[in-house]
């Protein structure tokens, strides 16, 4: 992938959207973990906890980028990402995180919770980066201000404009489909015709979005039968 190429910018835009949709939600962990601490310590905990969480996410993402080079793992990662995209549309996320009783307990909670909750983000960013470590680093640099400042704002926007979640899910589905298409042992089939490659990508995006929205509407109907 060449620097400043169309593929580079497509990957970067995908990573930005993925970070906004997934990392913004994970950022709520920080506020919940630090909520019982004195005001003067909360800012310090937020910065230290964020630094630890970002470091863990950087190491995890770089490891996944390397692992995705192993034959077959792009296909597995793509299938997992399709599931994540579907779940983004159909499930409400749980933010029940225990508040830390002291500064270091809060920092530990932030790092561990963000690492566990950020697995979807790690896989999605690694897939969108297409083996480009620079894109991974840029993506994480974009994540930092979102995690520290923008979480509650973006969550409110997603609540007010549900279409943002649909767009995020579609981008995840696109990333998943690209991962599957780029799997080496499947390339002879997909490269046989451009219709196979782009037809599959469109099919995955439409399938995730349409099925996800249908399931979501059915859940609302069951929850509110009147």
N, C-alpha and C positions, 0 to 999 in steps of 0.2 A: 504494500500500500504506500503510494508516494505521498509525501507531505504536500498539503494544499490541493490534493486531487479530489475529484468528486466523491470517490469512495471514502476518503479521509473525512470530508465534511459531513457525509451521510452518517458515518459512524459517530462523529462528534455530536451531531444533532440528536441522534438516537440516545447517546449516553446522557446528554443534558435532560431530555424528557424522562428517561428512566430514573435519573437521580431525583428529579422533581417529584415524580409519582411515588417512588419507593423510599428514597432516603428521607424525604420530608416527613413521611409517616413515622419512620424509625426514630426521628429526632425527638418525638414526644417523650421517649424514654428518658432523655436528659432532664427535662422539667419534672417528671414524676419522681426520678431517683433523688433529685436535690430538694424536693419541696419541703422537707422537714428541717432543713439546715437554716442557720441564721442567714439573713439577707447578705451580710458582708462576706460570707463564705460561698454563697451560691455561685457567684460569677467565677471564682477560682475553680470550683468543682466543675462547672460547665466547660471551662477551657481545658483543664487537665483531662477530664473524662472524654471530651471530644478528641483531643490529641491522641489518647490511647485507643479510642475506637477507630479513628481514621488510620492509625498505624496498623492495627489488626486487619482492617479492611484492605489496606494496600497490600500487605503480605498475602492475604487470602486471595485477592484478585489476581496478583501476579502469579501465584501458584496455580490458580485455575486456568489462566491464559496458557501457561506451560503445559498443563495436563490436557488441555483441549487439542494439543498437537498429536496426542496418542490416537491411533486409528479407532474409530467407533465412538469416541467420547463426544465428538461434535453432535452426532446423532442422539446420544443419550441426553446431552445438555439441552439440545433443541427440544426434545420431547418434554423434559422437565420444565423448560421455559414456557412452553405452550400451556402446561398445567398452571404455572404461576400467573400467566396472563389471564387465564380463565378464572382463577380464584380471585384475582384483583377485581373482576367485575361482579362476582357473585357473593363474596364473603365480606362481612364486617370485621375489621381488625380489632383485636383485644389489646388494650393498653394498660392492663392490670400489672403494673410493675411496682415492687416493694420499694418504699423510700428508704434511703440509707440513714442509719442512725448517727453516723459521724462522717467526716469529710472523705476518708479513705474507703469507707464502706460504700458511700455514694458513688465514688469514682469506679470502684470495682463493679458495682451494679451496672453502671453505664456501659463499661467496656464489655462485660459478659452479655448483657441483654442486647446491645447493638450488634455484637458478633453473631449471636443466634438469630436475631430478627433480620440481620443484613445479608443472610445467605442468598436470598432471592436477588438482592441488588448486586452482589458479587458475581453471581452466574450471569446475570443480564449484562452487566458492564463488560465482563470478560468476553462474552459472545459478540457484543457490538463492536469491541475493539479489534477483532479479526487479527489477533497475534501482534498488534501494535502496542508496545508498552507505553509509548508516549501518550496515546489516547487514554490509557488507563490512568496515568498520572494527571492528565488534564481533567478527566472525569472526576477524580477525587479532589482536585483543587476546586472544582465547581461545587462538589458536595459540601465542603467545609462551611462556607457561608450559609448554605441552606440549612445544615444541621444546627449551626449556632444561632442564626437570626430568623430564618424564613419558615420554620416548620409550621407554627400555628397559623401564619398568614396563608400559606399554600393550602393547608387543610381546610381552612374556611372557604377558600376559593373553590376547592374540589366539592365541598358541600353545597355551595351556591351554584356552581356550574358542573353538574355531573358529567357533561361531555368531556371534561378534562380527564376523567378516569377512563372513559372509552378510548380517547386518543392514546393515553398511556398504555392501555391494554393492547391496542392495535400495534403500537411501536414494539412492545414486547413480543407480540405474535410475529411481526416482521423479522425481528432479530432471531427468533427461534427458527423461522422458516429458512433464513439465510444460513444459519448454522447447519441445518440439515442438508441444504443444497450444496454447501461447501465441503461436506463429508467426502473424503477422497474416493471411497469405494462406491459411492452413489453418483459421483460426477459423470461417469460415462452415460448414465441414463439422462440426467438433467441437462448435460451439454449437447445431447443429441439434437435438441430443438429448444429454441428460446421460449417457445410456448410451454414446454414442460417445466422449465425453471420458474418463469414468472407466473404461469398458471397455478403452480403449486403454492407459491408465495401468497398470491391473491386468495386462493382457496383456504389456506391456513388463517389468514387475517379475517376473512369473512366468517369462517367457521367459528373461531374464538369469539368474535364480537357478537354475532347473531345468536349463537347458543348461549353465551354468557348473559346477554340481555334477556333472552327468553326465560332462562332459569331464574334470573333475578326478579323478573315480573311475576313468575309463578310463586316465588317465595313471598312476595308482597301480597299476592292474592290470598295465600294461605294464612298469612299473619293478620290480614285485614279483610276477612270474608264479607263484611258489610259494605 
